[in-house]
Amino acid sequence: MKTTTKLLAVLLVLTMACGLLASCGGKSIVGKWESGTMTYEFKGDGTYTLTVAGQTTEGKYEIKDGKLSFDGLGGLAYSVSGDKLTINLMGMGEMEFTKAK
C-alpha cells in the first residue's frame, strides 16, 4: 500500500511537470512523452493520460503563466528542446521525457 501511495505521489508531480512543458517557449507538449515505464499523453483539449507500469490515470492539465498545473494543483517549470521534455520537480531534481514516435 505504501509503495502504491509513493508511486501515485511521484506520478502526480510528474504529471504537473509535463503540463508545464506545454507552455514553455511556445512549444507544445501535445502528444506522447516517454521515460522508462512512464508515458504521458497530453491532448489538445486539455486532458492527459499517465501510464506507469500498466497503471493509468487521467485528468486535466492547464498551462498558465508558463507553468503547468494538473487537476487544478500548482505549477511546475519545464523546457522542450527538440524531442526532449525536461520537467523541474520543485527542488527534487528533473525528469526527462522523449517524444514518442
C-alpha positions as CSV (number, residue, x, y, z in Angstrom):
1,M,0.0,0.0,0.0
2,K,2.8,2.4,0.9
3,T,4.5,1.7,-2.5
4,T,1.3,2.5,-4.4
5,T,0.9,5.8,-2.5
6,K,4.5,6.8,-3.2
7,L,4.1,5.9,-6.9
8,L,0.9,8.0,-7.1
9,A,2.6,10.9,-5.5
10,V,5.6,10.7,-7.9
11,L,3.1,10.4,-10.8
12,L,1.2,13.5,-9.7
13,V,4.4,15.5,-9.6
14,L,5.5,14.2,-13.0
15,T,2.1,15.0,-14.4
16,M,2.3,18.5,-13.2
17,A,5.7,18.9,-14.6
18,C,4.7,17.6,-18.0
19,G,1.9,20.1,-18.2
20,L,4.3,22.9,-17.7
21,L,6.3,21.9,-20.7
22,A,3.4,22.8,-23.0
23,S,3.7,26.4,-22.1
24,C,7.5,26.9,-22.3
25,G,8.8,28.8,-25.2
26,G,5.6,28.3,-27.2
27,K,6.5,24.7,-27.7
28,S,3.5,22.3,-27.4
29,I,3.5,19.3,-25.1
30,V,0.6,17.8,-27.0
31,G,1.5,14.2,-27.9
32,K,3.1,11.2,-26.1
33,W,6.2,11.5,-24.0
34,E,8.1,8.5,-22.5
35,S,10.6,8.0,-19.8
36,G,11.2,4.3,-18.8
37,T,7.9,2.7,-17.9
38,M,6.1,6.0,-17.7
39,T,4.2,7.6,-20.6
40,Y,2.3,10.9,-20.6
41,E,-0.2,11.7,-23.4
42,F,-1.2,15.3,-23.5
43,K,-4.2,16.0,-25.7
44,G,-5.1,19.3,-27.3
45,D,-8.4,19.5,-25.3
46,G,-6.5,20.0,-22.0
47,T,-6.7,16.3,-20.9
48,Y,-3.9,13.9,-20.2
49,T,-3.4,10.2,-19.6
50,L,-0.5,9.0,-17.5
51,T,0.5,5.3,-17.6
52,V,3.1,3.9,-15.3
53,A,3.9,0.2,-15.1
54,G,0.5,-0.6,-16.5
55,Q,-1.4,1.7,-14.2
56,T,-3.3,4.5,-16.0
57,T,-4.5,7.8,-14.6
58,E,-6.5,10.5,-16.4
59,G,-7.1,14.1,-15.7
60,K,-6.9,17.7,-16.9
61,Y,-3.9,20.0,-17.3
62,E,-3.6,23.7,-17.8
63,I,-0.7,25.9,-18.9
64,K,-0.8,29.3,-17.3
65,D,1.9,31.9,-16.8
66,G,4.5,29.5,-18.1
67,K,3.5,26.8,-15.5
68,L,1.7,23.5,-15.8
69,S,-1.0,22.6,-13.4
70,F,-2.6,19.2,-13.1
71,D,-6.2,18.8,-12.0
72,G,-6.1,22.4,-10.5
73,L,-2.9,21.7,-8.5
74,G,0.2,24.0,-8.6
75,G,2.6,24.5,-11.4
76,L,6.0,23.2,-12.5
77,A,8.7,24.7,-14.7
78,Y,9.7,22.8,-17.8
79,S,11.5,23.1,-21.1
80,V,11.2,21.5,-24.5
81,S,14.2,21.1,-26.8
82,G,13.7,19.1,-29.9
83,D,12.2,15.7,-28.9
84,K,13.1,16.1,-25.2
85,L,10.9,17.4,-22.4
86,T,12.5,18.2,-19.1
87,I,10.4,18.9,-16.0
88,N,11.7,20.5,-12.9
89,L,10.3,18.6,-9.9
90,M,10.2,21.5,-7.5
91,G,13.6,21.0,-5.8
92,M,13.6,17.2,-6.2
93,G,15.6,17.3,-9.5
94,E,14.5,17.0,-13.0
95,M,12.9,14.3,-15.1
96,E,13.5,13.9,-18.9
97,F,11.0,12.5,-21.4
98,T,11.4,11.7,-25.0
99,K,8.7,12.3,-27.6
100,A,7.2,9.0,-28.7
101,K,7.4,8.4,-32.5
